[in-house]
């Protein structure tokens, strides 16, 4: 088994380069993700026994943002995506299938779940770019990350931590936020959404770093 993490830093750098080149697009995605998160949190608080329904709608809504943003970045790189925004549901279903596989892996002593997470890290962006079905995209991701999976795991772990840390902070809400619940909720979702948007950009950046020469990427995202 090969271990190659050399693309970790270039992928993070390329992700930031995308933000620098497409600030308005990324800002819109970030604000949309934040708004969806706020509405979801409010909906779960008021839904009582219907919280799972709210989570489903939340997952579908952020997938639409993911597909839109990924398409925009791919088109900027000169790639014509095959999956339209209207067909975002197929990406959502793929995410559920991958999430289930990772969950099972995590239950099996954690490490298998992390490995699956790394090997399928590019599945969504490949599906959006190529179409061709969820299984084919997962298989292609598995193949492409045979040697680069440590980089995918590192990038994914960093951005997941960025997304999850604000949510964990919400469990220990400071007393001074009493009476300012909406402001606190907005801040938490702004921070968490930054990590989520970053993960979408990083997936595209890693895919391009693997498939396209660095000089070509420098021209596109610098």
Biotite code that builds the C-alpha atoms (Angstrom):
import biotite.structure as struc

atoms = struc.array([
    struc.Atom([0.000, 0.000, 0.000], chain_id="A", res_id=1, res_name="UNK", atom_name="CA", element="C"),
    struc.Atom([1.381, 3.404, -0.994], chain_id="A", res_id=2, res_name="UNK", atom_name="CA", element="C"),
    struc.Atom([1.289, 6.478, 1.203], chain_id="A", res_id=3, res_name="UNK", atom_name="CA", element="C"),
    struc.Atom([1.588, 9.892, -0.447], chain_id="A", res_id=4, res_name="UNK", atom_name="CA", element="C"),
    struc.Atom([0.646, 13.071, 1.434], chain_id="A", res_id=5, res_name="UNK", atom_name="CA", element="C"),
    struc.Atom([2.551, 15.556, -0.711], chain_id="A", res_id=6, res_name="UNK", atom_name="CA", element="C"),
    struc.Atom([-0.658, 17.102, -2.083], chain_id="A", res_id=7, res_name="UNK", atom_name="CA", element="C"),
    struc.Atom([-2.023, 18.115, 1.323], chain_id="A", res_id=8, res_name="UNK", atom_name="CA", element="C"),
    struc.Atom([-0.494, 21.588, 1.485], chain_id="A", res_id=9, res_name="UNK", atom_name="CA", element="C"),
    struc.Atom([-0.879, 22.296, -2.271], chain_id="A", res_id=10, res_name="UNK", atom_name="CA", element="C"),
    struc.Atom([-4.553, 21.369, -2.004], chain_id="A", res_id=11, res_name="UNK", atom_name="CA", element="C"),
    struc.Atom([-5.144, 23.747, 0.897], chain_id="A", res_id=12, res_name="UNK", atom_name="CA", element="C"),
    struc.Atom([-3.212, 26.439, -0.954], chain_id="A", res_id=13, res_name="UNK", atom_name="CA", element="C"),
    struc.Atom([-5.193, 25.814, -4.147], chain_id="A", res_id=14, res_name="UNK", atom_name="CA", element="C"),
    struc.Atom([-8.465, 26.008, -2.204], chain_id="A", res_id=15, res_name="UNK", atom_name="CA", element="C"),
    struc.Atom([-7.493, 29.435, -0.922], chain_id="A", res_id=16, res_name="UNK", atom_name="CA", element="C"),
    struc.Atom([-6.510, 30.382, -4.457], chain_id="A", res_id=17, res_name="UNK", atom_name="CA", element="C"),
    struc.Atom([-10.024, 29.533, -5.621], chain_id="A", res_id=18, res_name="UNK", atom_name="CA", element="C"),
    struc.Atom([-11.432, 31.805, -2.910], chain_id="A", res_id=19, res_name="UNK", atom_name="CA", element="C"),
    struc.Atom([-9.149, 34.612, -4.083], chain_id="A", res_id=20, res_name="UNK", atom_name="CA", element="C"),
    struc.Atom([-10.196, 34.230, -7.710], chain_id="A", res_id=21, res_name="UNK", atom_name="CA", element="C"),
    struc.Atom([-13.929, 33.659, -7.093], chain_id="A", res_id=22, res_name="UNK", atom_name="CA", element="C"),
    struc.Atom([-14.669, 35.667, -3.921], chain_id="A", res_id=23, res_name="UNK", atom_name="CA", element="C"),
    struc.Atom([-18.262, 36.579, -4.778], chain_id="A", res_id=24, res_name="UNK", atom_name="CA", element="C"),
    struc.Atom([-19.218, 33.016, -5.690], chain_id="A", res_id=25, res_name="UNK", atom_name="CA", element="C"),
    struc.Atom([-17.635, 31.604, -2.541], chain_id="A", res_id=26, res_name="UNK", atom_name="CA", element="C"),
    struc.Atom([-19.209, 34.334, -0.399], chain_id="A", res_id=27, res_name="UNK", atom_name="CA", element="C"),
    struc.Atom([-22.668, 33.544, -1.777], chain_id="A", res_id=28, res_name="UNK", atom_name="CA", element="C"),
    struc.Atom([-22.151, 29.829, -1.080], chain_id="A", res_id=29, res_name="UNK", atom_name="CA", element="C"),
    struc.Atom([-20.956, 30.593, 2.451], chain_id="A", res_id=30, res_name="UNK", atom_name="CA", element="C"),
    struc.Atom([-23.951, 32.809, 3.212], chain_id="A", res_id=31, res_name="UNK", atom_name="CA", element="C"),
    struc.Atom([-26.382, 30.293, 1.723], chain_id="A", res_id=32, res_name="UNK", atom_name="CA", element="C"),
    struc.Atom([-24.893, 27.520, 3.839], chain_id="A", res_id=33, res_name="UNK", atom_name="CA", element="C"),
    struc.Atom([-25.140, 29.739, 6.912], chain_id="A", res_id=34, res_name="UNK", atom_name="CA", element="C"),
    struc.Atom([-28.776, 30.593, 6.200], chain_id="A", res_id=35, res_name="UNK", atom_name="CA", element="C"),
    struc.Atom([-29.654, 26.931, 5.659], chain_id="A", res_id=36, res_name="UNK", atom_name="CA", element="C"),
    struc.Atom([-27.904, 26.044, 8.917], chain_id="A", res_id=37, res_name="UNK", atom_name="CA", element="C"),
    struc.Atom([-29.752, 28.718, 10.885], chain_id="A", res_id=38, res_name="UNK", atom_name="CA", element="C"),
    struc.Atom([-33.133, 27.686, 9.481], chain_id="A", res_id=39, res_name="UNK", atom_name="CA", element="C"),
    struc.Atom([-32.330, 24.049, 10.179], chain_id="A", res_id=40, res_name="UNK", atom_name="CA", element="C"),
    struc.Atom([-31.374, 24.756, 13.802], chain_id="A", res_id=41, res_name="UNK", atom_name="CA", element="C"),
    struc.Atom([-34.535, 26.762, 14.347], chain_id="A", res_id=42, res_name="UNK", atom_name="CA", element="C"),
    struc.Atom([-36.613, 24.076, 12.641], chain_id="A", res_id=43, res_name="UNK", atom_name="CA", element="C"),
    struc.Atom([-35.135, 21.277, 14.776], chain_id="A", res_id=44, res_name="UNK", atom_name="CA", element="C"),
    struc.Atom([-35.761, 23.280, 17.949], chain_id="A", res_id=45, res_name="UNK", atom_name="CA", element="C"),
    struc.Atom([-39.416, 23.744, 17.062], chain_id="A", res_id=46, res_name="UNK", atom_name="CA", element="C"),
    struc.Atom([-40.065, 20.436, 15.302], chain_id="A", res_id=47, res_name="UNK", atom_name="CA", element="C"),
    struc.Atom([-40.183, 18.226, 18.402], chain_id="A", res_id=48, res_name="UNK", atom_name="CA", element="C"),
    struc.Atom([-40.534, 14.699, 16.968], chain_id="A", res_id=49, res_name="UNK", atom_name="CA", element="C"),
    struc.Atom([-40.014, 15.830, 13.359], chain_id="A", res_id=50, res_name="UNK", atom_name="CA", element="C"),
    struc.Atom([-36.345, 16.746, 13.729], chain_id="A", res_id=51, res_name="UNK", atom_name="CA", element="C"),
    struc.Atom([-35.239, 13.954, 11.393], chain_id="A", res_id=52, res_name="UNK", atom_name="CA", element="C"),
    struc.Atom([-37.374, 15.430, 8.601], chain_id="A", res_id=53, res_name="UNK", atom_name="CA", element="C"),
    struc.Atom([-35.666, 18.790, 9.085], chain_id="A", res_id=54, res_name="UNK", atom_name="CA", element="C"),
    struc.Atom([-32.264, 17.096, 8.847], chain_id="A", res_id=55, res_name="UNK", atom_name="CA", element="C"),
    struc.Atom([-33.246, 15.475, 5.557], chain_id="A", res_id=56, res_name="UNK", atom_name="CA", element="C"),
    struc.Atom([-34.287, 18.807, 4.096], chain_id="A", res_id=57, res_name="UNK", atom_name="CA", element="C"),
    struc.Atom([-31.074, 20.335, 5.457], chain_id="A", res_id=58, res_name="UNK", atom_name="CA", element="C"),
    struc.Atom([-28.972, 17.680, 3.752], chain_id="A", res_id=59, res_name="UNK", atom_name="CA", element="C"),
    struc.Atom([-30.743, 18.148, 0.425], chain_id="A", res_id=60, res_name="UNK", atom_name="CA", element="C"),
    struc.Atom([-30.485, 21.949, 0.618], chain_id="A", res_id=61, res_name="UNK", atom_name="CA", element="C"),
    struc.Atom([-26.743, 22.032, 1.307], chain_id="A", res_id=62, res_name="UNK", atom_name="CA", element="C"),
    struc.Atom([-26.209, 19.487, -1.474], chain_id="A", res_id=63, res_name="UNK", atom_name="CA", element="C"),
    struc.Atom([-27.761, 21.948, -3.930], chain_id="A", res_id=64, res_name="UNK", atom_name="CA", element="C"),
    struc.Atom([-25.228, 24.535, -2.743], chain_id="A", res_id=65, res_name="UNK", atom_name="CA", element="C"),
    struc.Atom([-22.419, 21.979, -3.031], chain_id="A", res_id=66, res_name="UNK", atom_name="CA", element="C"),
    struc.Atom([-23.354, 21.073, -6.608], chain_id="A", res_id=67, res_name="UNK", atom_name="CA", element="C"),
    struc.Atom([-23.726, 24.716, -7.637], chain_id="A", res_id=68, res_name="UNK", atom_name="CA", element="C"),
    struc.Atom([-20.391, 25.750, -6.130], chain_id="A", res_id=69, res_name="UNK", atom_name="CA", element="C"),
    struc.Atom([-18.557, 22.704, -7.497], chain_id="A", res_id=70, res_name="UNK", atom_name="CA", element="C"),
    struc.Atom([-19.954, 23.357, -10.965], chain_id="A", res_id=71, res_name="UNK", atom_name="CA", element="C"),
    struc.Atom([-18.834, 26.988, -10.822], chain_id="A", res_id=72, res_name="UNK", atom_name="CA", element="C"),
    struc.Atom([-15.278, 26.039, -9.853], chain_id="A", res_id=73, res_name="UNK", atom_name="CA", element="C"),
    struc.Atom([-15.052, 23.277, -12.451], chain_id="A", res_id=74, res_name="UNK", atom_name="CA", element="C"),
    struc.Atom([-16.296, 25.591, -15.175], chain_id="A", res_id=75, res_name="UNK", atom_name="CA", element="C"),
    struc.Atom([-13.686, 28.142, -14.118], chain_id="A", res_id=76, res_name="UNK", atom_name="CA", element="C"),
    struc.Atom([-11.082, 25.392, -14.650], chain_id="A", res_id=77, res_name="UNK", atom_name="CA", element="C"),
    struc.Atom([-12.426, 24.759, -18.141], chain_id="A", res_id=78, res_name="UNK", atom_name="CA", element="C"),
    struc.Atom([-14.387, 21.610, -17.279], chain_id="A", res_id=79, res_name="UNK", atom_name="CA", element="C"),
    struc.Atom([-18.022, 21.135, -18.278], chain_id="A", res_id=80, res_name="UNK", atom_name="CA", element="C"),
    struc.Atom([-19.853, 19.338, -15.420], chain_id="A", res_id=81, res_name="UNK", atom_name="CA", element="C"),
    struc.Atom([-22.275, 16.602, -16.437], chain_id="A", res_id=82, res_name="UNK", atom_name="CA", element="C"),
    struc.Atom([-24.581, 16.753, -13.385], chain_id="A", res_id=83, res_name="UNK", atom_name="CA", element="C"),
    struc.Atom([-26.867, 19.774, -13.296], chain_id="A", res_id=84, res_name="UNK", atom_name="CA", element="C"),
    struc.Atom([-28.053, 21.569, -10.180], chain_id="A", res_id=85, res_name="UNK", atom_name="CA", element="C"),
    struc.Atom([-31.502, 20.096, -10.781], chain_id="A", res_id=86, res_name="UNK", atom_name="CA", element="C"),
    struc.Atom([-30.033, 16.606, -10.397], chain_id="A", res_id=87, res_name="UNK", atom_name="CA", element="C"),
    struc.Atom([-28.431, 17.382, -7.022], chain_id="A", res_id=88, res_name="UNK", atom_name="CA", element="C"),
    struc.Atom([-30.501, 14.642, -5.407], chain_id="A", res_id=89, res_name="UNK", atom_name="CA", element="C"),
    struc.Atom([-28.237, 11.979, -6.927], chain_id="A", res_id=90, res_name="UNK", atom_name="CA", element="C"),
    struc.Atom([-25.267, 13.588, -5.148], chain_id="A", res_id=91, res_name="UNK", atom_name="CA", element="C"),
    struc.Atom([-27.257, 13.655, -1.908], chain_id="A", res_id=92, res_name="UNK", atom_name="CA", element="C"),
    struc.Atom([-28.080, 9.947, -2.222], chain_id="A", res_id=93, res_name="UNK", atom_name="CA", element="C"),
    struc.Atom([-24.437, 9.185, -2.909], chain_id="A", res_id=94, res_name="UNK", atom_name="CA", element="C"),
    struc.Atom([-23.514, 11.134, 0.223], chain_id="A", res_id=95, res_name="UNK", atom_name="CA", element="C"),
    struc.Atom([-25.939, 9.052, 2.278], chain_id="A", res_id=96, res_name="UNK", atom_name="CA", element="C"),
    struc.Atom([-24.467, 5.820, 0.938], chain_id="A", res_id=97, res_name="UNK", atom_name="CA", element="C"),
    struc.Atom([-20.896, 6.961, 1.607], chain_id="A", res_id=98, res_name="UNK", atom_name="CA", element="C"),
    struc.Atom([-21.852, 8.256, 5.042], chain_id="A", res_id=99, res_name="UNK", atom_name="CA", element="C"),
    struc.Atom([-23.367, 4.877, 5.925], chain_id="A", res_id=100, res_name="UNK", atom_name="CA", element="C"),
    struc.Atom([-20.215, 3.087, 4.808], chain_id="A", res_id=101, res_name="UNK", atom_name="CA", element="C"),
    struc.Atom([-18.014, 5.438, 6.831], chain_id="A", res_id=102, res_name="UNK", atom_name="CA", element="C"),
    struc.Atom([-20.256, 5.036, 9.878], chain_id="A", res_id=103, res_name="UNK", atom_name="CA", element="C"),
    struc.Atom([-19.956, 1.259, 9.702], chain_id="A", res_id=104, res_name="UNK", atom_name="CA", element="C"),
    struc.Atom([-16.208, 1.641, 9.322], chain_id="A", res_id=105, res_name="UNK", atom_name="CA", element="C"),
    struc.Atom([-15.991, 3.923, 12.326], chain_id="A", res_id=106, res_name="UNK", atom_name="CA", element="C"),
    struc.Atom([-17.877, 1.379, 14.399], chain_id="A", res_id=107, res_name="UNK", atom_name="CA", element="C"),
    struc.Atom([-15.265, -1.170, 13.330], chain_id="A", res_id=108, res_name="UNK", atom_name="CA", element="C"),
    struc.Atom([-12.457, 0.319, 15.443], chain_id="A", res_id=109, res_name="UNK", atom_name="CA", element="C"),
    struc.Atom([-12.527, 3.801, 13.774], chain_id="A", res_id=110, res_name="UNK", atom_name="CA", element="C"),
    struc.Atom([-9.599, 3.346, 11.381], chain_id="A", res_id=111, res_name="UNK", atom_name="CA", element="C"),
    struc.Atom([-11.596, 1.584, 8.625], chain_id="A", res_id=112, res_name="UNK", atom_name="CA", element="C"),
    struc.Atom([-14.057, 4.489, 8.640], chain_id="A", res_id=113, res_name="UNK", atom_name="CA", element="C"),
    struc.Atom([-11.294, 7.060, 8.258], chain_id="A", res_id=114, res_name="UNK", atom_name="CA", element="C"),
    struc.Atom([-9.793, 5.047, 5.421], chain_id="A", res_id=115, res_name="UNK", atom_name="CA", element="C"),
    struc.Atom([-13.125, 4.856, 3.595], chain_id="A", res_id=116, res_name="UNK", atom_name="CA", element="C"),
    struc.Atom([-13.625, 8.589, 4.137], chain_id="A", res_id=117, res_name="UNK", atom_name="CA", element="C"),
    struc.Atom([-10.244, 9.280, 2.520], chain_id="A", res_id=118, res_name="UNK", atom_name="CA", element="C"),
    struc.Atom([-10.652, 6.925, -0.437], chain_id="A", res_id=119, res_name="UNK", atom_name="CA", element="C"),
    struc.Atom([-14.141, 8.268, -1.282], chain_id="A", res_id=120, res_name="UNK", atom_name="CA", element="C"),
    struc.Atom([-13.248, 11.918, -0.691], chain_id="A", res_id=121, res_name="UNK", atom_name="CA", element="C"),
    struc.Atom([-13.487, 12.780, -4.400], chain_id="A", res_id=122, res_name="UNK", atom_name="CA", element="C"),
    struc.Atom([-16.641, 10.790, -5.141], chain_id="A", res_id=123, res_name="UNK", atom_name="CA", element="C"),
    struc.Atom([-19.026, 13.754, -5.099], chain_id="A", res_id=124, res_name="UNK", atom_name="CA", element="C"),
    struc.Atom([-16.934, 16.064, -7.280], chain_id="A", res_id=125, res_name="UNK", atom_name="CA", element="C"),
    struc.Atom([-16.265, 13.222, -9.743], chain_id="A", res_id=126, res_name="UNK", atom_name="CA", element="C"),
    struc.Atom([-19.992, 12.467, -9.931], chain_id="A", res_id=127, res_name="UNK", atom_name="CA", element="C"),
    struc.Atom([-20.769, 16.147, -10.542], chain_id="A", res_id=128, res_name="UNK", atom_name="CA", element="C"),
    struc.Atom([-18.065, 16.399, -13.186], chain_id="A", res_id=129, res_name="UNK", atom_name="CA", element="C"),
    struc.Atom([-18.517, 13.127, -15.034], chain_id="A", res_id=130, res_name="UNK", atom_name="CA", element="C"),
    struc.Atom([-22.034, 11.910, -14.301], chain_id="A", res_id=131, res_name="UNK", atom_name="CA", element="C"),
    struc.Atom([-22.099, 8.198, -15.038], chain_id="A", res_id=132, res_name="UNK", atom_name="CA", element="C"),
    struc.Atom([-23.611, 7.061, -11.760], chain_id="A", res_id=133, res_name="UNK", atom_name="CA", element="C"),
    struc.Atom([-22.768, 7.029, -8.084], chain_id="A", res_id=134, res_name="UNK", atom_name="CA", element="C"),
    struc.Atom([-20.946, 3.698, -8.034], chain_id="A", res_id=135, res_name="UNK", atom_name="CA", element="C"),
    struc.Atom([-18.711, 4.663, -10.942], chain_id="A", res_id=136, res_name="UNK", atom_name="CA", element="C"),
    struc.Atom([-17.773, 7.925, -9.198], chain_id="A", res_id=137, res_name="UNK", atom_name="CA", element="C"),
    struc.Atom([-16.979, 6.105, -5.960], chain_id="A", res_id=138, res_name="UNK", atom_name="CA", element="C"),
    struc.Atom([-14.878, 3.555, -7.850], chain_id="A", res_id=139, res_name="UNK", atom_name="CA", element="C"),
    struc.Atom([-13.003, 6.321, -9.656], chain_id="A", res_id=140, res_name="UNK", atom_name="CA", element="C"),
    struc.Atom([-12.344, 8.139, -6.387], chain_id="A", res_id=141, res_name="UNK", atom_name="CA", element="C"),
    struc.Atom([-11.089, 4.912, -4.842], chain_id="A", res_id=142, res_name="UNK", atom_name="CA", element="C"),
    struc.Atom([-8.711, 4.430, -7.767], chain_id="A", res_id=143, res_name="UNK", atom_name="CA", element="C"),
    struc.Atom([-7.436, 8.003, -7.891], chain_id="A", res_id=144, res_name="UNK", atom_name="CA", element="C"),
    struc.Atom([-6.718, 8.140, -4.174], chain_id="A", res_id=145, res_name="UNK", atom_name="CA", element="C"),
    struc.Atom([-4.907, 4.830, -3.980], chain_id="A", res_id=146, res_name="UNK", atom_name="CA", element="C"),
    struc.Atom([-1.647, 6.645, -3.223], chain_id="A", res_id=147, res_name="UNK", atom_name="CA", element="C"),
    struc.Atom([-2.982, 10.097, -2.335], chain_id="A", res_id=148, res_name="UNK", atom_name="CA", element="C"),
    struc.Atom([-5.477, 9.045, 0.345], chain_id="A", res_id=149, res_name="UNK", atom_name="CA", element="C"),
    struc.Atom([-3.330, 10.434, 3.213], chain_id="A", res_id=150, res_name="UNK", atom_name="CA", element="C"),
    struc.Atom([-3.584, 13.890, 1.632], chain_id="A", res_id=151, res_name="UNK", atom_name="CA", element="C"),
    struc.Atom([-7.352, 13.492, 1.290], chain_id="A", res_id=152, res_name="UNK", atom_name="CA", element="C"),
    struc.Atom([-7.591, 12.356, 4.903], chain_id="A", res_id=153, res_name="UNK", atom_name="CA", element="C"),
    struc.Atom([-5.499, 15.287, 6.123], chain_id="A", res_id=154, res_name="UNK", atom_name="CA", element="C"),
    struc.Atom([-7.435, 17.885, 4.162], chain_id="A", res_id=155, res_name="UNK", atom_name="CA", element="C"),
    struc.Atom([-10.764, 16.335, 5.102], chain_id="A", res_id=156, res_name="UNK", atom_name="CA", element="C"),
    struc.Atom([-9.853, 16.129, 8.789], chain_id="A", res_id=157, res_name="UNK", atom_name="CA", element="C"),
    struc.Atom([-8.752, 19.778, 8.928], chain_id="A", res_id=158, res_name="UNK", atom_name="CA", element="C"),
    struc.Atom([-11.906, 21.060, 7.277], chain_id="A", res_id=159, res_name="UNK", atom_name="CA", element="C"),
    struc.Atom([-14.164, 18.713, 9.233], chain_id="A", res_id=160, res_name="UNK", atom_name="CA", element="C"),
    struc.Atom([-12.624, 20.081, 12.426], chain_id="A", res_id=161, res_name="UNK", atom_name="CA", element="C"),
    struc.Atom([-13.365, 23.612, 11.201], chain_id="A", res_id=162, res_name="UNK", atom_name="CA", element="C"),
    struc.Atom([-16.990, 22.619, 10.633], chain_id="A", res_id=163, res_name="UNK", atom_name="CA", element="C"),
    struc.Atom([-17.483, 20.606, 13.811], chain_id="A", res_id=164, res_name="UNK", atom_name="CA", element="C"),
    struc.Atom([-15.611, 22.764, 16.343], chain_id="A", res_id=165, res_name="UNK", atom_name="CA", element="C"),
    struc.Atom([-18.203, 25.595, 16.341], chain_id="A", res_id=166, res_name="UNK", atom_name="CA", element="C"),
    struc.Atom([-21.008, 23.048, 16.770], chain_id="A", res_id=167, res_name="UNK", atom_name="CA", element="C"),
    struc.Atom([-19.157, 21.506, 19.713], chain_id="A", res_id=168, res_name="UNK", atom_name="CA", element="C"),
    struc.Atom([-18.676, 24.994, 21.147], chain_id="A", res_id=169, res_name="UNK", atom_name="CA", element="C"),
    struc.Atom([-22.437, 25.443, 21.041], chain_id="A", res_id=170, res_name="UNK", atom_name="CA", element="C"),
    struc.Atom([-22.774, 22.644, 23.608], chain_id="A", res_id=171, res_name="UNK", atom_name="CA", element="C"),
    struc.Atom([-20.920, 24.849, 26.105], chain_id="A", res_id=172, res_name="UNK", atom_name="CA", element="C"),
    struc.Atom([-22.623, 28.123, 25.331], chain_id="A", res_id=173, res_name="UNK", atom_name="CA", element="C"),
    struc.Atom([-21.250, 30.928, 27.545], chain_id="A", res_id=174, res_name="UNK", atom_name="CA", element="C"),
    struc.Atom([-23.664, 32.585, 29.931], chain_id="A", res_id=175, res_name="UNK", atom_name="CA", element="C"),
    struc.Atom([-23.106, 36.014, 28.387], chain_id="A", res_id=176, res_name="UNK", atom_name="CA", element="C"),
    struc.Atom([-24.971, 34.836, 25.269], chain_id="A", res_id=177, res_name="UNK", atom_name="CA", element="C"),
    struc.Atom([-28.248, 34.654, 27.195], chain_id="A", res_id=178, res_name="UNK", atom_name="CA", element="C"),
    struc.Atom([-30.631, 37.023, 25.495], chain_id="A", res_id=179, res_name="UNK", atom_name="CA", element="C"),
    struc.Atom([-28.510, 36.978, 22.325], chain_id="A", res_id=180, res_name="UNK", atom_name="CA", element="C"),
    struc.Atom([-29.388, 33.498, 21.122], chain_id="A", res_id=181, res_name="UNK", atom_name="CA", element="C"),
    struc.Atom([-29.901, 34.458, 17.463], chain_id="A", res_id=182, res_name="UNK", atom_name="CA", element="C"),
    struc.Atom([-26.579, 36.309, 17.270], chain_id="A", res_id=183, res_name="UNK", atom_name="CA", element="C"),
    struc.Atom([-24.835, 33.284, 18.813], chain_id="A", res_id=184, res_name="UNK", atom_name="CA", element="C"),
    struc.Atom([-26.640, 30.920, 16.415], chain_id="A", res_id=185, res_name="UNK", atom_name="CA", element="C"),
    struc.Atom([-25.569, 33.062, 13.457], chain_id="A", res_id=186, res_name="UNK", atom_name="CA", element="C"),
    struc.Atom([-21.935, 33.125, 14.559], chain_id="A", res_id=187, res_name="UNK", atom_name="CA", element="C"),
    struc.Atom([-21.839, 29.361, 15.084], chain_id="A", res_id=188, res_name="UNK", atom_name="CA", element="C"),
    struc.Atom([-23.288, 28.712, 11.639], chain_id="A", res_id=189, res_name="UNK", atom_name="CA", element="C"),
    struc.Atom([-20.969, 31.220, 9.965], chain_id="A", res_id=190, res_name="UNK", atom_name="CA", element="C"),
    struc.Atom([-17.944, 29.438, 11.398], chain_id="A", res_id=191, res_name="UNK", atom_name="CA", element="C"),
    struc.Atom([-19.237, 25.950, 10.659], chain_id="A", res_id=192, res_name="UNK", atom_name="CA", element="C"),
    struc.Atom([-20.274, 26.860, 7.110], chain_id="A", res_id=193, res_name="UNK", atom_name="CA", element="C"),
    struc.Atom([-16.781, 28.157, 6.366], chain_id="A", res_id=194, res_name="UNK", atom_name="CA", element="C"),
    struc.Atom([-15.432, 24.664, 6.965], chain_id="A", res_id=195, res_name="UNK", atom_name="CA", element="C"),
    struc.Atom([-18.146, 23.053, 4.865], chain_id="A", res_id=196, res_name="UNK", atom_name="CA", element="C"),
    struc.Atom([-17.591, 25.384, 1.915], chain_id="A", res_id=197, res_name="UNK", atom_name="CA", element="C"),
    struc.Atom([-13.858, 24.842, 2.296], chain_id="A", res_id=198, res_name="UNK", atom_name="CA", element="C"),
    struc.Atom([-14.372, 21.084, 2.034], chain_id="A", res_id=199, res_name="UNK", atom_name="CA", element="C"),
    struc.Atom([-16.236, 21.499, -1.267], chain_id="A", res_id=200, res_name="UNK", atom_name="CA", element="C"),
    struc.Atom([-13.441, 23.664, -2.658], chain_id="A", res_id=201, res_name="UNK", atom_name="CA", element="C"),
    struc.Atom([-10.752, 21.305, -1.379], chain_id="A", res_id=202, res_name="UNK", atom_name="CA", element="C"),
    struc.Atom([-12.320, 18.324, -3.143], chain_id="A", res_id=203, res_name="UNK", atom_name="CA", element="C"),
    struc.Atom([-12.164, 20.156, -6.464], chain_id="A", res_id=204, res_name="UNK", atom_name="CA", element="C"),
    struc.Atom([-8.643, 21.413, -5.740], chain_id="A", res_id=205, res_name="UNK", atom_name="CA", element="C"),
    struc.Atom([-7.381, 17.918, -4.914], chain_id="A", res_id=206, res_name="UNK", atom_name="CA", element="C"),
    struc.Atom([-8.971, 16.467, -8.046], chain_id="A", res_id=207, res_name="UNK", atom_name="CA", element="C"),
    struc.Atom([-7.359, 19.147, -10.213], chain_id="A", res_id=208, res_name="UNK", atom_name="CA", element="C"),
    struc.Atom([-4.011, 18.771, -8.479], chain_id="A", res_id=209, res_name="UNK", atom_name="CA", element="C"),
    struc.Atom([-4.025, 15.064, -9.290], chain_id="A", res_id=210, res_name="UNK", atom_name="CA", element="C"),
    struc.Atom([-5.199, 15.356, -12.891], chain_id="A", res_id=211, res_name="UNK", atom_name="CA", element="C"),
    struc.Atom([-3.860, 18.674, -14.204], chain_id="A", res_id=212, res_name="UNK", atom_name="CA", element="C"),
    struc.Atom([-0.293, 20.003, -14.365], chain_id="A", res_id=213, res_name="UNK", atom_name="CA", element="C"),
    struc.Atom([0.630, 22.539, -11.711], chain_id="A", res_id=214, res_name="UNK", atom_name="CA", element="C"),
    struc.Atom([1.445, 25.150, -14.359], chain_id="A", res_id=215, res_name="UNK", atom_name="CA", element="C"),
    struc.Atom([-2.085, 24.896, -15.768], chain_id="A", res_id=216, res_name="UNK", atom_name="CA", element="C"),
    struc.Atom([-3.605, 25.276, -12.317], chain_id="A", res_id=217, res_name="UNK", atom_name="CA", element="C"),
    struc.Atom([-1.374, 28.252, -11.603], chain_id="A", res_id=218, res_name="UNK", atom_name="CA", element="C"),
    struc.Atom([-2.780, 30.009, -14.646], chain_id="A", res_id=219, res_name="UNK", atom_name="CA", element="C"),
    struc.Atom([-6.369, 29.260, -13.619], chain_id="A", res_id=220, res_name="UNK", atom_name="CA", element="C"),
    struc.Atom([-6.306, 29.886, -9.866], chain_id="A", res_id=221, res_name="UNK", atom_name="CA", element="C"),
    struc.Atom([-3.563, 32.437, -9.229], chain_id="A", res_id=222, res_name="UNK", atom_name="CA", element="C"),
])
